[in-house]
Amino acid sequence: MQCELCGNESSKCRPADVDGARMMLCPDCMKHGRGIKEATVTVTTNTQRSILTRIRRPKEKDVYEGMDRELVSNWGDLIRTARKKKGLSRGQLGFNIGERTITIAKIENGDLRPPDKIAEKLEKNLAISLFEEVKKVSTSSGGSHPNSLTLGDFIKTEDK
């Protein structure tokens, strides 16, 4: 085994505490640390069962449940035209909302989706609306009923 302090090979390396870090040290380096006695832990089957019963899976939660709005699809163009209409440079807009110029450029180019907080700052500063209401679509699950939806109903096909 190799000493973790000096790097020398030694078959007599033992665990030690060196300034709060647990290391394997050779007998020569043991003066730099404090020896640790290794305790063996045995787990009985009753203990294993009690540990397993304590572990509970979190309840599944619908992540879309509270979402009532989403970012419009052409947000980059909207931001760019509103910024130019106000006569602001990317640097000035970034300064106004507390963001870097490169971030504004990436958002305008569509390379970066603005987080909700930044989008709200942009809406306020540029007097635009970047969010739209989410329309809920009710789908019925169920087999081969003539009125039920299938995956094909959601796919846009191009006429050949």
C-alpha positions in Angstrom: 0.0 0.0 0.0 1.2 3.5 -0.7 1.4 6.2 2.0 -0.9 9.1 1.1 1.4 11.6 2.6 4.9 10.8 1.4 4.1 8.3 -1.4 6.4 5.5 -0.2 5.3 1.9 -0.5 4.7 0.3 2.9 2.8 -2.8 4.0 2.2 -1.2 7.4 0.1 1.8 6.4 -2.6 2.6 9.0 -5.5 5.1 9.0 -4.8 8.4 10.6 -6.4 11.8 11.1 -4.2 14.6 9.6 -5.8 18.1 10.3 -9.3 16.6 9.9 -8.6 14.5 6.8 -8.5 10.7 7.0 -5.4 9.3 5.3 -3.5 6.1 5.1 0.0 6.8 6.6 3.2 4.8 6.8 4.9 4.4 10.3 7.3 7.3 9.5 4.5 9.8 8.6 2.3 8.7 11.6 4.0 11.5 13.6 2.1 14.1 11.5 -1.3 12.6 12.3 -3.3 10.9 15.0 -4.0 7.2 14.6 -7.6 6.1 14.1 -8.9 2.8 15.3 -11.1 1.2 12.8 -14.4 0.0 14.2 -16.2 -2.8 12.6 -19.9 -2.3 12.3 -22.2 -5.3 12.1 -25.7 -4.9 10.9 -28.2 -7.4 11.9 -31.1 -8.5 9.8 -33.6 -6.6 12.1 -31.6 -3.4 11.7 -31.6 -3.9 7.9 -35.3 -4.3 7.9 -35.9 -1.2 10.0 -33.6 0.8 7.7 -35.5 -0.4 4.6 -38.9 0.4 6.1 -37.8 4.0 6.9 -36.9 4.7 3.3 -39.9 6.1 1.6 -40.2 7.2 -2.0 -41.4 10.7 -2.5 -44.9 11.0 -3.9 -44.9 11.6 -7.6 -45.8 15.2 -8.4 -47.0 16.7 -11.7 -44.3 19.3 -12.6 -46.7 21.0 -15.0 -49.5 21.4 -12.5 -48.8 25.0 -11.4 -47.7 26.3 -14.8 -50.2 28.7 -16.3 -47.9 30.5 -18.7 -45.0 29.9 -21.0 -42.5 31.9 -23.0 -43.6 32.9 -26.5 -41.9 31.2 -29.4 -40.4 34.3 -31.0 -39.0 35.8 -27.8 -35.6 36.6 -29.3 -37.0 38.7 -32.1 -39.5 40.4 -29.8 -36.6 41.5 -27.4 -34.4 42.6 -30.3 -37.1 44.8 -32.0 -38.2 46.3 -28.7 -34.6 47.1 -27.7 -34.0 48.8 -31.0 -37.3 50.6 -30.9 -36.2 52.1 -27.5 -32.8 53.0 -29.0 -30.8 50.9 -26.6 -27.7 49.0 -27.2 -27.3 45.4 -25.9 -24.9 46.8 -23.3 -27.3 49.5 -22.1 -30.1 47.0 -21.9 -27.9 44.5 -20.0 -26.9 47.3 -17.6 -30.5 48.3 -17.0 -31.6 44.8 -16.0 -28.3 43.7 -14.4 -27.1 41.2 -17.0 -24.0 40.9 -19.1 -24.0 42.1 -22.8 -23.2 38.6 -24.0 -26.2 37.2 -22.2 -28.5 39.7 -23.9 -26.9 38.8 -27.3 -27.4 35.1 -26.7 -31.0 35.6 -25.7 -31.7 37.8 -28.8 -30.1 35.2 -31.1 -32.1 32.4 -29.6 -29.1 30.6 -28.2 -30.2 31.1 -24.6 -33.7 30.8 -23.2 -34.1 33.6 -20.7 -35.0 32.4 -17.2 -38.3 33.6 -15.9 -36.8 36.3 -13.7 -34.7 37.8 -16.5 -37.7 37.6 -18.8 -39.8 39.5 -16.3 -37.1 42.2 -16.1 -37.0 42.4 -19.9 -40.8 42.7 -20.0 -40.7 45.5 -17.5 -37.8 47.4 -19.1 -38.9 47.0 -22.7 -42.7 47.2 -22.1 -43.3 44.0 -23.9 -45.1 40.7 -23.1 -42.9 37.6 -23.3 -45.3 35.1 -21.7 -48.6 33.7 -23.0 -51.3 31.8 -21.2 -51.1 28.0 -21.5 -54.2 26.5 -22.9 -55.2 23.2 -21.3 -56.0 20.4 -23.6 -58.2 17.7 -22.2 -57.2 14.3 -23.5 -59.1 11.2 -22.8 -57.2 8.0 -22.3 -58.7 5.1 -23.8 -58.3 2.6 -26.6 -59.9 2.6 -29.9 -62.9 4.9 -29.4 -63.6 6.9 -32.5 -63.4 10.2 -30.6 -60.2 9.4 -28.6 -56.9 11.0 -29.5 -53.9 9.1 -30.7 -50.2 10.1 -31.2 -51.0 10.7 -34.9 -53.4 13.4 -33.9 -50.6 15.4 -32.3 -48.1 15.0 -35.2 -48.2 17.6 -38.0 -47.9 15.8 -41.3 -46.8 17.4 -44.5 -48.8 16.9 -47.7 -46.8 14.9 -50.3 
